[in-house]
Amino acid sequence: MRSPCCELDHERFERRKLEFYSDGRVGGACQGWSIGETELGSVAVPALSEINQMPEFEGEVLSKADFEELWIRHARGAGS
């Protein structure tokens, strides 16, 4: 099982992404860089309210500062 965490641009495309796996692994991706199996999506991300209508998801908004802290901790060596 994996839990994605994404930074989106103004058109809702993924700029940076982290994926947290139940076994403790963390994958990451940004333009021109990736680790593990993680890749940026090729389509715009739906609104959170739409995602949360699906029973398998429980998304929440993460502040820019909180995402940046996670990115620094888990994506060392990545571009930004």
N, CA, C and O atoms as a CHARMM CRD file, in Angstrom:
* protein
*
  320
    1    1 MET  N      0.84100  -1.18100   0.00000 PROA 1      0.00000
    2    1 MET  CA     0.00000   0.00000   0.00000 PROA 1      0.00000
    3    1 MET  C      0.88500   1.24200   0.00000 PROA 1      0.00000
    4    1 MET  O      1.94200   1.25600   0.63100 PROA 1      0.00000
    5    2 ARG  N      0.45800   2.27400  -0.70000 PROA 2      0.00000
    6    2 ARG  CA     1.23500   3.52100  -0.75600 PROA 2      0.00000
    7    2 ARG  C      0.33000   4.71200  -0.54100 PROA 2      0.00000
    8    2 ARG  O     -0.85500   4.68500  -0.87400 PROA 2      0.00000
    9    3 SER  N      0.90300   5.74800   0.01700 PROA 3      0.00000
   10    3 SER  CA     0.18300   7.00500   0.24600 PROA 3      0.00000
   11    3 SER  C      0.94600   8.11800  -0.45000 PROA 3      0.00000
   12    3 SER  O      2.05400   8.45500  -0.03200 PROA 3      0.00000
   13    4 PRO  N      0.37800   8.69900  -1.50800 PROA 4      0.00000
   14    4 PRO  CA     1.07300   9.77800  -2.20500 PROA 4      0.00000
   15    4 PRO  C      0.86600  11.13900  -1.53600 PROA 4      0.00000
   16    4 PRO  O     -0.14300  11.38900  -0.87700 PROA 4      0.00000
   17    5 CYS  N      1.83100  11.98100  -1.72700 PROA 5      0.00000
   18    5 CYS  CA     1.81000  13.34800  -1.22000 PROA 5      0.00000
   19    5 CYS  C      2.38700  14.20400  -2.34500 PROA 5      0.00000
   20    5 CYS  O      3.53700  14.00600  -2.73500 PROA 5      0.00000
   21    6 CYS  N      1.61300  15.15100  -2.87400 PROA 6      0.00000
   22    6 CYS  CA     2.01800  15.88500  -4.06800 PROA 6      0.00000
   23    6 CYS  C      1.95900  17.39100  -3.88000 PROA 6      0.00000
   24    6 CYS  O      1.12000  17.91600  -3.14700 PROA 6      0.00000
   25    7 GLU  N      2.87500  18.07100  -4.56400 PROA 7      0.00000
   26    7 GLU  CA     2.80200  19.51800  -4.72300 PROA 7      0.00000
   27    7 GLU  C      2.28700  19.74700  -6.14100 PROA 7      0.00000
   28    7 GLU  O      2.83600  19.20400  -7.10000 PROA 7      0.00000
   29    8 LEU  N      1.23700  20.54700  -6.27200 PROA 8      0.00000
   30    8 LEU  CA     0.61600  20.79000  -7.57000 PROA 8      0.00000
   31    8 LEU  C      0.91900  22.19100  -8.07700 PROA 8      0.00000
   32    8 LEU  O      1.11700  23.11600  -7.29000 PROA 8      0.00000
   33    9 ASP  N      0.95500  22.34200  -9.40300 PROA 9      0.00000
   34    9 ASP  CA     1.08800  23.68100  -9.97600 PROA 9      0.00000
   35    9 ASP  C     -0.29700  24.32000 -10.10200 PROA 9      0.00000
   36    9 ASP  O     -1.29000  23.73200  -9.67400 PROA 9      0.00000
   37   10 HSD  N     -0.36800  25.50300 -10.67800 PROA 10     0.00000
   38   10 HSD  CA    -1.63900  26.24100 -10.77200 PROA 10     0.00000
   39   10 HSD  C     -2.67200  25.55100 -11.67700 PROA 10     0.00000
   40   10 HSD  O     -3.85600  25.88000 -11.62000 PROA 10     0.00000
   41   11 GLU  N     -2.23000  24.59800 -12.51000 PROA 11     0.00000
   42   11 GLU  CA    -3.15800  23.85200 -13.36300 PROA 11     0.00000
   43   11 GLU  C     -3.44200  22.45400 -12.81000 PROA 11     0.00000
   44   11 GLU  O     -4.06300  21.63300 -13.48400 PROA 11     0.00000
   45   12 ARG  N     -2.98700  22.18400 -11.57800 PROA 12     0.00000
   46   12 ARG  CA    -3.21500  20.93500 -10.84200 PROA 12     0.00000
   47   12 ARG  C     -2.39100  19.76300 -11.37100 PROA 12     0.00000
   48   12 ARG  O     -2.74800  18.60700 -11.14700 PROA 12     0.00000
   49   13 PHE  N     -1.28900  20.05200 -12.07400 PROA 13     0.00000
   50   13 PHE  CA    -0.35200  19.00600 -12.45300 PROA 13     0.00000
   51   13 PHE  C      0.67100  18.85600 -11.33300 PROA 13     0.00000
   52   13 PHE  O      1.02200  19.82700 -10.66100 PROA 13     0.00000
   53   14 GLU  N      1.14900  17.61900 -11.14000 PROA 14     0.00000
   54   14 GLU  CA     2.13100  17.36700 -10.08800 PROA 14     0.00000
   55   14 GLU  C      3.46800  18.02000 -10.42300 PROA 14     0.00000
   56   14 GLU  O      4.00400  17.83500 -11.51600 PROA 14     0.00000
   57   15 ARG  N      3.99600  18.78000  -9.47600 PROA 15     0.00000
   58   15 ARG  CA     5.34800  19.36100  -9.59400 PROA 15     0.00000
   59   15 ARG  C      6.35600  18.47400  -8.89000 PROA 15     0.00000
   60   15 ARG  O      7.42200  18.17000  -9.42600 PROA 15     0.00000
   61   16 ARG  N      6.00200  18.06400  -7.67900 PROA 16     0.00000
   62   16 ARG  CA     6.84400  17.16700  -6.88200 PROA 16     0.00000
   63   16 ARG  C      5.92300  16.16900  -6.18800 PROA 16     0.00000
   64   16 ARG  O      4.78500  16.48400  -5.83900 PROA 16     0.00000
   65   17 LYS  N      6.43500  14.97600  -5.99900 PROA 17     0.00000
   66   17 LYS  CA     5.59900  13.92100  -5.42600 PROA 17     0.00000
   67   17 LYS  C      6.44500  13.01500  -4.53700 PROA 17     0.00000
   68   17 LYS  O      7.57400  12.66100  -4.87600 PROA 17     0.00000
   69   18 LEU  N      5.87500  12.64900  -3.39600 PROA 18     0.00000
   70   18 LEU  CA     6.44900  11.62900  -2.52200 PROA 18     0.00000
   71   18 LEU  C      5.41500  10.52900  -2.37700 PROA 18     0.00000
   72   18 LEU  O      4.21600  10.80400  -2.33300 PROA 18     0.00000
   73   19 GLU  N      5.86600   9.29300  -2.30100 PROA 19     0.00000
   74   19 GLU  CA     4.98100   8.16500  -2.04700 PROA 19     0.00000
   75   19 GLU  C      5.53300   7.39100  -0.85300 PROA 19     0.00000
   76   19 GLU  O      6.68600   6.96000  -0.85800 PROA 19     0.00000
   77   20 PHE  N      4.70400   7.22100   0.15900 PROA 20     0.00000
   78   20 PHE  CA     5.08000   6.53400   1.38500 PROA 20     0.00000
   79   20 PHE  C      4.46500   5.14100   1.36900 PROA 20     0.00000
   80   20 PHE  O      3.24700   4.99800   1.26400 PROA 20     0.00000
   81   21 TYR  N      5.30600   4.11500   1.47200 PROA 21     0.00000
   82   21 TYR  CA     4.85700   2.72700   1.41500 PROA 21     0.00000
   83   21 TYR  C      4.74500   2.15000   2.82300 PROA 21     0.00000
   84   21 TYR  O      5.45400   2.57300   3.73600 PROA 21     0.00000
   85   22 SER  N      3.85100   1.18700   2.98700 PROA 22     0.00000
   86   22 SER  CA     3.60400   0.58900   4.30100 PROA 22     0.00000
   87   22 SER  C      4.83000  -0.12800   4.86000 PROA 22     0.00000
   88   22 SER  O      4.91600  -0.33700   6.07000 PROA 22     0.00000
   89   23 ASP  N      5.77600  -0.50800   4.00700 PROA 23     0.00000
   90   23 ASP  CA     6.98800  -1.17400   4.49000 PROA 23     0.00000
   91   23 ASP  C      8.09600  -0.18300   4.87100 PROA 23     0.00000
   92   23 ASP  O      9.21000  -0.59700   5.19200 PROA 23     0.00000
   93   24 GLY  N      7.79600   1.12200   4.83700 PROA 24     0.00000
   94   24 GLY  CA     8.75600   2.14600   5.23900 PROA 24     0.00000
   95   24 GLY  C      9.52000   2.80400   4.10300 PROA 24     0.00000
   96   24 GLY  O     10.19600   3.81000   4.32300 PROA 24     0.00000
   97   25 ARG  N      9.43100   2.26000   2.88800 PROA 25     0.00000
   98   25 ARG  CA    10.10700   2.89300   1.75000 PROA 25     0.00000
   99   25 ARG  C      9.42200   4.20400   1.39400 PROA 25     0.00000
  100   25 ARG  O      8.23100   4.39300   1.64000 PROA 25     0.00000
  101   26 VAL  N     10.20700   5.10600   0.80800 PROA 26     0.00000
  102   26 VAL  CA     9.66000   6.36800   0.31000 PROA 26     0.00000
  103   26 VAL  C     10.18900   6.57600  -1.10500 PROA 26     0.00000
  104   26 VAL  O     11.39900   6.54200  -1.33100 PROA 26     0.00000
  105   27 GLY  N      9.29000   6.78900  -2.04800 PROA 27     0.00000
  106   27 GLY  CA     9.66400   7.11600  -3.41600 PROA 27     0.00000
  107   27 GLY  C      9.42900   8.59800  -3.64600 PROA 27     0.00000
  108   27 GLY  O      8.63000   9.22000  -2.94600 PROA 27     0.00000
  109   28 GLY  N     10.11600   9.16000  -4.61700 PROA 28     0.00000
  110   28 GLY  CA     9.93200  10.57600  -4.90700 PROA 28     0.00000
  111   28 GLY  C     10.17200  10.88000  -6.36900 PROA 28     0.00000
  112   28 GLY  O     10.85600  10.13500  -7.07000 PROA 28     0.00000
  113   29 ALA  N      9.60000  11.99000  -6.82200 PROA 29     0.00000
  114   29 ALA  CA     9.80100  12.41200  -8.21400 PROA 29     0.00000
  115   29 ALA  C      9.57600  13.90900  -8.34300 PROA 29     0.00000
  116   29 ALA  O      8.75900  14.50100  -7.63800 PROA 29     0.00000
  117   30 CYS  N     10.32200  14.50300  -9.26100 PROA 30     0.00000
  118   30 CYS  CA    10.10700  15.86600  -9.72600 PROA 30     0.00000
  119   30 CYS  C     10.62200  15.89900 -11.15200 PROA 30     0.00000
  120   30 CYS  O     11.11100  14.88500 -11.65000 PROA 30     0.00000
  121   31 GLN  N     10.52800  17.01900 -11.81000 PROA 31     0.00000
  122   31 GLN  CA    10.97300  17.14200 -13.20200 PROA 31     0.00000
  123   31 GLN  C     12.42400  16.67600 -13.32100 PROA 31     0.00000
  124   31 GLN  O     13.31300  17.26500 -12.70600 PROA 31     0.00000
  125   32 GLY  N     12.66900  15.63100 -14.10100 PROA 32     0.00000
  126   32 GLY  CA    14.02300  15.16300 -14.36400 PROA 32     0.00000
  127   32 GLY  C     14.65100  14.31400 -13.27500 PROA 32     0.00000
  128   32 GLY  O     15.84300  14.01500 -13.35900 PROA 32     0.00000
  129   33 TRP  N     13.90300  13.91200 -12.25700 PROA 33     0.00000
  130   33 TRP  CA    14.46100  13.11700 -11.15100 PROA 33     0.00000
  131   33 TRP  C     13.38600  12.20500 -10.58800 PROA 33     0.00000
  132   33 TRP  O     12.22500  12.59700 -10.46800 PROA 33     0.00000
  133   34 SER  N     13.77800  10.98700 -10.24400 PROA 34     0.00000
  134   34 SER  CA    12.86500  10.09800  -9.52400 PROA 34     0.00000
  135   34 SER  C     13.66500   9.06500  -8.75600 PROA 34     0.00000
  136   34 SER  O     14.81500   8.77300  -9.08500 PROA 34     0.00000
  137   35 ILE  N     13.03800   8.51900  -7.73000 PROA 35     0.00000
  138   35 ILE  CA    13.63700   7.44700  -6.95400 PROA 35     0.00000
  139   35 ILE  C     12.56000   6.38900  -6.74200 PROA 35     0.00000
  140   35 ILE  O     11.39300   6.69700  -6.49500 PROA 35     0.00000
  141   36 GLY  N     12.98800   5.13200  -6.84600 PROA 36     0.00000
  142   36 GLY  CA    12.02500   4.04900  -6.73600 PROA 36     0.00000
  143   36 GLY  C     11.13600   4.01100  -7.97000 PROA 36     0.00000
  144   36 GLY  O     11.57100   4.33900  -9.07500 PROA 36     0.00000
  145   37 GLU  N      9.90900   3.61400  -7.77200 PROA 37     0.00000
  146   37 GLU  CA     8.95800   3.48700  -8.88100 PROA 37     0.00000
  147   37 GLU  C      8.11300   4.74700  -9.06900 PROA 37     0.00000
  148   37 GLU  O      7.23500   4.77500  -9.93100 PROA 37     0.00000
  149   38 THR  N      8.36100   5.76600  -8.29200 PROA 38     0.00000
  150   38 THR  CA     7.53500   6.97400  -8.31300 PROA 38     0.00000
  151   38 THR  C      7.79100   7.79900  -9.56400 PROA 38     0.00000
  152   38 THR  O      8.93800   8.02700  -9.94700 PROA 38     0.00000
  153   39 GLU  N      6.71600   8.24100 -10.19200 PROA 39     0.00000
  154   39 GLU  CA     6.77900   9.12600 -11.35500 PROA 39     0.00000
  155   39 GLU  C      5.71300  10.19800 -11.20200 PROA 39     0.00000
  156   39 GLU  O      4.70300   9.99000 -10.53000 PROA 39     0.00000
  157   40 LEU  N      5.94400  11.34000 -11.82500 PROA 40     0.00000
  158   40 LEU  CA     4.91500  12.37500 -11.84700 PROA 40     0.00000
  159   40 LEU  C      3.78100  11.93700 -12.76700 PROA 40     0.00000
  160   40 LEU  O      4.01400  11.29000 -13.78900 PROA 40     0.00000
  161   41 GLY  N      2.55800  12.29100 -12.40000 PROA 41     0.00000
  162   41 GLY  CA     1.41000  11.97300 -13.23500 PROA 41     0.00000
  163   41 GLY  C      1.42700  12.78500 -14.51700 PROA 41     0.00000
  164   41 GLY  O      2.04500  13.84700 -14.58100 PROA 41     0.00000
  165   42 SER  N      0.74700  12.28200 -15.53400 PROA 42     0.00000
  166   42 SER  CA     0.71800  12.96800 -16.83300 PROA 42     0.00000
  167   42 SER  C     -0.58400  13.72700 -17.07400 PROA 42     0.00000
  168   42 SER  O     -0.75000  14.36700 -18.11300 PROA 42     0.00000
  169   43 VAL  N     -1.50500  13.65600 -16.11800 PROA 43     0.00000
  170   43 VAL  CA    -2.77700  14.38300 -16.23100 PROA 43     0.00000
  171   43 VAL  C     -2.98900  15.20300 -14.96300 PROA 43     0.00000
  172   43 VAL  O     -2.39900  14.91900 -13.92100 PROA 43     0.00000
  173   44 ALA  N     -3.83100  16.21100 -15.06400 PROA 44     0.00000
  174   44 ALA  CA    -4.12900  17.06200 -13.91000 PROA 44     0.00000
  175   44 ALA  C     -4.80000  16.24000 -12.80500 PROA 44     0.00000
  176   44 ALA  O     -5.58000  15.33000 -13.08300 PROA 44     0.00000
  177   45 VAL  N     -4.49000  16.56800 -11.56900 PROA 45     0.00000
  178   45 VAL  CA    -5.05900  15.88200 -10.41100 PROA 45     0.00000
  179   45 VAL  C     -6.45400  16.44800 -10.15100 PROA 45     0.00000
  180   45 VAL  O     -6.62800  17.66700 -10.12400 PROA 45     0.00000
  181   46 PRO  N     -7.44600  15.58200  -9.96000 PROA 46     0.00000
  182   46 PRO  CA    -8.80000  16.07300  -9.66200 PROA 46     0.00000
  183   46 PRO  C     -8.83800  16.82800  -8.33100 PROA 46     0.00000
  184   46 PRO  O     -7.91500  16.72900  -7.52200 PROA 46     0.00000
  185   47 ALA  N     -9.89600  17.56400  -8.12100 PROA 47     0.00000
  186   47 ALA  CA   -10.08800  18.27400  -6.84600 PROA 47     0.00000
  187   47 ALA  C    -10.12200  17.25400  -5.70400 PROA 47     0.00000
  188   47 ALA  O    -10.57000  16.12200  -5.88400 PROA 47     0.00000
  189   48 LEU  N     -9.64900  17.66600  -4.54400 PROA 48     0.00000
  190   48 LEU  CA    -9.61200  16.79000  -3.37500 PROA 48     0.00000
  191   48 LEU  C    -11.00300  16.27000  -3.02400 PROA 48     0.00000
  192   48 LEU  O    -11.14600  15.11400  -2.62500 PROA 48     0.00000
  193   49 SER  N    -12.01800  17.09900  -3.16700 PROA 49     0.00000
  194   49 SER  CA   -13.38100  16.65400  -2.87600 PROA 49     0.00000
  195   49 SER  C    -13.80200  15.50400  -3.79500 PROA 49     0.00000
  196   49 SER  O    -14.52700  14.60300  -3.37400 PROA 49     0.00000
  197   50 GLU  N    -13.35000  15.53800  -5.03500 PROA 50     0.00000
  198   50 GLU  CA   -13.65200  14.46300  -5.98400 PROA 50     0.00000
  199   50 GLU  C    -12.88400  13.18300  -5.62700 PROA 50     0.00000
  200   50 GLU  O    -13.43400  12.08300  -5.67600 PROA 50     0.00000
  201   51 ILE  N    -11.61700  13.34500  -5.27200 PROA 51     0.00000
  202   51 ILE  CA   -10.80500  12.19100  -4.86900 PROA 51     0.00000
  203   51 ILE  C    -11.40600  11.52100  -3.64200 PROA 51     0.00000
  204   51 ILE  O    -11.47600  10.29400  -3.57700 PROA 51     0.00000
  205   52 ASN  N    -11.83400  12.30100  -2.68300 PROA 52     0.00000
  206   52 ASN  CA   -12.35800  11.75600  -1.42800 PROA 52     0.00000
  207   52 ASN  C    -13.73100  11.10500  -1.57600 PROA 52     0.00000
  208   52 ASN  O    -14.20600  10.47300  -0.63300 PROA 52     0.00000
  209   53 GLN  N    -14.37200  11.24100  -2.71500 PROA 53     0.00000
  210   53 GLN  CA   -15.62700  10.52100  -2.95600 PROA 53     0.00000
  211   53 GLN  C    -15.38400   9.03800  -3.19300 PROA 53     0.00000
  212   53 GLN  O    -16.30500   8.22700  -3.09500 PROA 53     0.00000
  213   54 MET  N    -14.13500   8.68400  -3.50800 PROA 54     0.00000
  214   54 MET  CA   -13.78400   7.27700  -3.71200 PROA 54     0.00000
  215   54 MET  C    -13.43300   6.67100  -2.35000 PROA 54     0.00000
  216   54 MET  O    -12.60200   7.22300  -1.62900 PROA 54     0.00000
  217   55 PRO  N    -14.05100   5.54800  -1.99100 PROA 55     0.00000
  218   55 PRO  CA   -13.88200   4.99100  -0.65100 PROA 55     0.00000
  219   55 PRO  C    -12.45200   4.57900  -0.30600 PROA 55     0.00000
  220   55 PRO  O    -12.11000   4.49800   0.87400 PROA 55     0.00000
  221   56 GLU  N    -11.61600   4.31800  -1.29800 PROA 56     0.00000
  222   56 GLU  CA   -10.24500   3.88900  -1.00700 PROA 56     0.00000
  223   56 GLU  C     -9.30000   5.04800  -0.68600 PROA 56     0.00000
  224   56 GLU  O     -8.14000   4.81300  -0.34900 PROA 56     0.00000
  225   57 PHE  N     -9.77000   6.28900  -0.78100 PROA 57     0.00000
  226   57 PHE  CA    -8.92500   7.45400  -0.53100 PROA 57     0.00000
  227   57 PHE  C     -9.44300   8.30200   0.62700 PROA 57     0.00000
  228   57 PHE  O    -10.64900   8.42900   0.83800 PROA 57     0.00000
  229   58 GLU  N     -8.50900   8.87300   1.36500 PROA 58     0.00000
  230   58 GLU  CA    -8.81400   9.83000   2.43200 PROA 58     0.00000
  231   58 GLU  C     -7.79000  10.95600   2.34200 PROA 58     0.00000
  232   58 GLU  O     -6.91300  11.07800   3.19700 PROA 58     0.00000
  233   59 GLY  N     -7.90600  11.77000   1.30800 PROA 59     0.00000
  234   59 GLY  CA    -6.94600  12.83800   1.08600 PROA 59     0.00000
  235   59 GLY  C     -7.17700  14.01900   2.00300 PROA 59     0.00000
  236   59 GLY  O     -8.28300  14.23600   2.49700 PROA 59     0.00000
  237   60 GLU  N     -6.11300  14.78000   2.22200 PROA 60     0.00000
  238   60 GLU  CA    -6.20500  16.00100   3.01200 PROA 60     0.00000
  239   60 GLU  C     -5.21700  17.02100   2.47300 PROA 60     0.00000
  240   60 GLU  O     -4.22900  16.66400   1.83200 PROA 60     0.00000
  241   61 VAL  N     -5.48800  18.27300   2.73400 PROA 61     0.00000
  242   61 VAL  CA    -4.61000  19.35500   2.30400 PROA 61     0.00000
  243   61 VAL  C     -3.40100  19.40500   3.22900 PROA 61     0.00000
  244   61 VAL  O     -3.53200  19.31700   4.44900 PROA 61     0.00000
  245   62 LEU  N     -2.24400  19.54600   2.63900 PROA 62     0.00000
  246   62 LEU  CA    -0.99100  19.65900   3.36800 PROA 62     0.00000
  247   62 LEU  C     -0.43600  21.05200   3.08300 PROA 62     0.00000
  248   62 LEU  O     -0.41100  21.48500   1.93100 PROA 62     0.00000
  249   63 SER  N      0.00200  21.74500   4.10600 PROA 63     0.00000
  250   63 SER  CA     0.53500  23.09600   3.88200 PROA 63     0.00000
  251   63 SER  C      1.82700  23.03000   3.07400 PROA 63     0.00000
  252   63 SER  O      2.50700  22.00400   3.05700 PROA 63     0.00000
  253   64 LYS  N      2.15300  24.12100   2.41300 PROA 64     0.00000
  254   64 LYS  CA     3.39300  24.20600   1.64400 PROA 64     0.00000
  255   64 LYS  C      4.59800  23.94200   2.53500 PROA 64     0.00000
  256   64 LYS  O      5.53100  23.24900   2.13000 PROA 64     0.00000
  257   65 ALA  N      4.58400  24.49400   3.75400 PROA 65     0.00000
  258   65 ALA  CA     5.68900  24.29800   4.69000 PROA 65     0.00000
  259   65 ALA  C      5.82600  22.83600   5.10400 PROA 65     0.00000
  260   65 ALA  O      6.93900  22.31900   5.19800 PROA 65     0.00000
  261   66 ASP  N      4.70200  22.17100   5.35200 PROA 66     0.00000
  262   66 ASP  CA     4.74900  20.75700   5.73500 PROA 66     0.00000
  263   66 ASP  C      5.25700  19.89100   4.58600 PROA 66     0.00000
  264   66 ASP  O      6.04100  18.96900   4.80900 PROA 66     0.00000
  265   67 PHE  N      4.81500  20.17900   3.35400 PROA 67     0.00000
  266   67 PHE  CA     5.31700  19.42300   2.20800 PROA 67     0.00000
  267   67 PHE  C      6.81600  19.64000   2.05300 PROA 67     0.00000
  268   67 PHE  O      7.56500  18.69200   1.81600 PROA 67     0.00000
  269   68 GLU  N      7.25100  20.89100   2.18600 PROA 68     0.00000
  270   68 GLU  CA     8.67500  21.20100   2.02400 PROA 68     0.00000
  271   68 GLU  C      9.51400  20.44700   3.05300 PROA 68     0.00000
  272   68 GLU  O     10.59400  19.95200   2.72900 PROA 68     0.00000
  273   69 GLU  N      9.03200  20.35800   4.27100 PROA 69     0.00000
  274   69 GLU  CA     9.73700  19.61500   5.31800 PROA 69     0.00000
  275   69 GLU  C      9.86200  18.13300   4.95000 PROA 69     0.00000
  276   69 GLU  O     10.92600  17.53600   5.10800 PROA 69     0.00000
  277   70 LEU  N      8.77300  17.55200   4.46300 PROA 70     0.00000
  278   70 LEU  CA     8.81700  16.15800   4.02300 PROA 70     0.00000
  279   70 LEU  C      9.77000  15.97600   2.84500 PROA 70     0.00000
  280   70 LEU  O     10.52300  15.00300   2.79500 PROA 70     0.00000
  281   71 TRP  N      9.73500  16.91500   1.89500 PROA 71     0.00000
  282   71 TRP  CA    10.59300  16.83200   0.71000 PROA 71     0.00000
  283   71 TRP  C     12.06400  16.87100   1.11200 PROA 71     0.00000
  284   71 TRP  O     12.86400  16.06700   0.63400 PROA 71     0.00000
  285   72 ILE  N     12.41300  17.79400   1.98100 PROA 72     0.00000
  286   72 ILE  CA    13.80500  17.91200   2.44000 PROA 72     0.00000
  287   72 ILE  C     14.23900  16.62600   3.15000 PROA 72     0.00000
  288   72 ILE  O     15.35700  16.15100   2.95300 PROA 72     0.00000
  289   73 ARG  N     13.36900  16.08000   3.95600 PROA 73     0.00000
  290   73 ARG  CA    13.70100  14.88100   4.72800 PROA 73     0.00000
  291   73 ARG  C     13.83800  13.64100   3.84400 PROA 73     0.00000
  292   73 ARG  O     14.70400  12.80400   4.09800 PROA 73     0.00000
  293   74 HSD  N     13.00000  13.50700   2.80700 PROA 74     0.00000
  294   74 HSD  CA    12.94800  12.24800   2.06900 PROA 74     0.00000
  295   74 HSD  C     13.48700  12.28900   0.64900 PROA 74     0.00000
  296   74 HSD  O     13.68900  11.23500   0.04500 PROA 74     0.00000
  297   75 ALA  N     13.72300  13.46100   0.10400 PROA 75     0.00000
  298   75 ALA  CA    14.15800  13.54000  -1.30400 PROA 75     0.00000
  299   75 ALA  C     15.50200  14.23700  -1.42500 PROA 75     0.00000
  300   75 ALA  O     15.69700  15.07800  -2.30200 PROA 75     0.00000
  301   76 ARG  N     16.41400  13.89100  -0.55800 PROA 76     0.00000
  302   76 ARG  CA    17.74400  14.47800  -0.62400 PROA 76     0.00000
  303   76 ARG  C     18.36200  14.23900  -2.01700 PROA 76     0.00000
  304   76 ARG  O     18.26300  13.14000  -2.56300 PROA 76     0.00000
  305   77 GLY  N     18.98200  15.25000  -2.56700 PROA 77     0.00000
  306   77 GLY  CA    19.62500  15.12000  -3.86100 PROA 77     0.00000
  307   77 GLY  C     18.71500  15.39100  -5.04600 PROA 77     0.00000
  308   77 GLY  O     19.15500  15.36700  -6.19500 PROA 77     0.00000
  309   78 ALA  N     17.44100  15.65000  -4.76400 PROA 78     0.00000
  310   78 ALA  CA    16.49500  15.89100  -5.85800 PROA 78     0.00000
  311   78 ALA  C     16.58300  17.33100  -6.33200 PROA 78     0.00000
  312   78 ALA  O     17.04100  18.21600  -5.60900 PROA 78     0.00000
  313   79 GLY  N     16.14200  17.54200  -7.53800 PROA 79     0.00000
  314   79 GLY  CA    15.96600  18.90500  -8.02000 PROA 79     0.00000
  315   79 GLY  C     14.71700  19.48200  -7.35500 PROA 79     0.00000
  316   79 GLY  O     14.02600  18.77000  -6.62700 PROA 79     0.00000
  317   80 SER  N     14.42300  20.74000  -7.59100 PROA 80     0.00000
  318   80 SER  CA    13.21800  21.31700  -6.97500 PROA 80     0.00000
  319   80 SER  C     12.25700  21.85100  -7.99400 PROA 80     0.00000
  320   80 SER  O     11.19900  22.36700  -7.63400 PROA 80     0.00000
